[in-house]
Amino acid sequence: MEQRGAGAMNDDETWVPAGVDTEHPSAARMYDYFLGGGHNFAADRQLADKVLEVIPAKDIARINRSFLRRAVRYLVNEAGILQFLDLGSGVPTVGNVHEVAQHENPDCTVVYVDNDPVAVAHGELMLQHNGNATTILADLRQPTTVLGHDETLRLIDFREPTAVLMCAALHFLGDEEGPADIVAAYRDALCPDSALVISHATDDDYPDDLARAVELYKDTKSPVTARTREQIVEFFAGFDLVSPGVVLLPLWRPDFREIADPRRSLCYGGVGIKTI
Ligand SMILES: C[S@@+](CC[C@H](N)C(=O)[O-])C[C@H]1O[C@@H](n2cnc3c(N)ncnc32)[C@H](O)[C@@H]1O
């Protein structure tokens, strides 16, 4: 039996929710593989290995998680935000948003949202004894459904400051899907002093490598659209960007230097605070 990664499950499929398509690669399970997790299958690993030939996806995934953790700690400790709506939250891994946030303040509440059944099934398992965090199976492209979901409303009071997280998620929306309007729909549900966190793939620095990776992701149900820094900044309309603004991920309030060339993170990230 083949086993991969630190938290390796296996390919016997007994842990797989009914109806999951294991034959075709899933972006969520490929990301789990990049992070060294075990909730992935041969089809995911085959495509992920091809992606690794063109971009340093394992480093990028780790750097993205590290940015997410720094952003959450900032939001709890410096912005005083205790409610989190994590859109495109992924397969649970070490250092999840609720772990980071509740470590800083046990009163933090977290709603995870993903449209991948494996991500949601394992989120439910992990959170079964955590009354302040939940996972819902939903499509982030449907803000009304997500915002009005019973579980969202159980844990988030939108009259209080709330952080919407869209980390490594918005680049799975094509321009034709109106990503800016979708972000705006979440923004409009938030009260002042709420926050938006985005990390997003870019082809600003290594367009050829990114183009090859984008081509490979066409084999998943989640094709990727890389965007320029300017386009990513535009998603923050209605928010004031926290210093240092939208920057390459390793440059956002780093704890230490995690990569020789920050451009190899191939992603920008930023945090904005809603002022009105
Ligand atoms: C690369 S992972 C990022 C996970 C986590 N946010 C992070 O930054 O570590 C992207 C996740 O977004 C999810 N996703 C993609 N499109 C989505 C959609 N339309 N609705 C909900 N989730 C989506 C995928 O299933 C996947 O789990």
The ligand as a MOL file (V3000), in Angstrom:
LIG
                    3D

  0  0  0     0  0            999 V3000
M  V30 BEGIN CTAB
M  V30 COUNTS 27 29 0 0 0
M  V30 BEGIN ATOM
M  V30 1 C -5.2300 25.9890 -2.8360 0
M  V30 2 S -6.5100 25.5790 -1.6940 0 CHG=1
M  V30 3 C -6.2710 26.8420 -0.4650 0
M  V30 4 C -6.6660 26.4070 0.9200 0
M  V30 5 C -6.5030 27.4860 2.0030 0
M  V30 6 N -7.3790 28.6140 1.7560 0
M  V30 7 C -5.0890 27.9710 2.0870 0
M  V30 8 O -4.8170 29.1130 1.6760 0
M  V30 9 O -4.2300 27.2410 2.5590 0 CHG=-1
M  V30 10 C -7.9440 26.1940 -2.5490 0
M  V30 11 C -9.2410 25.6650 -2.0280 0
M  V30 12 O -10.3030 26.4250 -2.6220 0
M  V30 13 C -11.3690 25.5400 -2.8770 0
M  V30 14 N -12.2380 26.1460 -3.8890 0
M  V30 15 C -11.9400 26.4040 -5.1920 0
M  V30 16 N -13.0090 26.9470 -5.7960 0
M  V30 17 C -13.9990 27.0330 -4.8590 0
M  V30 18 C -15.3420 27.4930 -4.8820 0
M  V30 19 N -15.8840 27.9790 -6.0050 0
M  V30 20 N -16.0670 27.4280 -3.7490 0
M  V30 21 C -15.5290 26.9200 -2.6060 0
M  V30 22 N -14.2550 26.4590 -2.5360 0
M  V30 23 C -13.5040 26.5180 -3.6470 0
M  V30 24 C -10.7030 24.2570 -3.3260 0
M  V30 25 O -11.5600 23.1410 -3.1790 0
M  V30 26 C -9.5120 24.2160 -2.3940 0
M  V30 27 O -9.8000 23.4800 -1.2360 0
M  V30 END ATOM
M  V30 BEGIN BOND
M  V30 1 1 1 2
M  V30 2 1 2 3
M  V30 3 1 2 10
M  V30 4 1 3 4
M  V30 5 1 4 5
M  V30 6 1 5 6
M  V30 7 1 5 7
M  V30 8 2 7 8
M  V30 9 1 7 9
M  V30 10 1 10 11
M  V30 11 1 11 12
M  V30 12 1 11 26
M  V30 13 1 12 13
M  V30 14 1 13 14
M  V30 15 1 13 24
M  V30 16 1 14 15
M  V30 17 1 14 23
M  V30 18 2 15 16
M  V30 19 1 16 17
M  V30 20 1 17 18
M  V30 21 2 17 23
M  V30 22 1 18 19
M  V30 23 2 18 20
M  V30 24 1 20 21
M  V30 25 2 21 22
M  V30 26 1 22 23
M  V30 27 1 24 25
M  V30 28 1 24 26
M  V30 29 1 26 27
M  V30 END BOND
M  V30 END CTAB
M  END
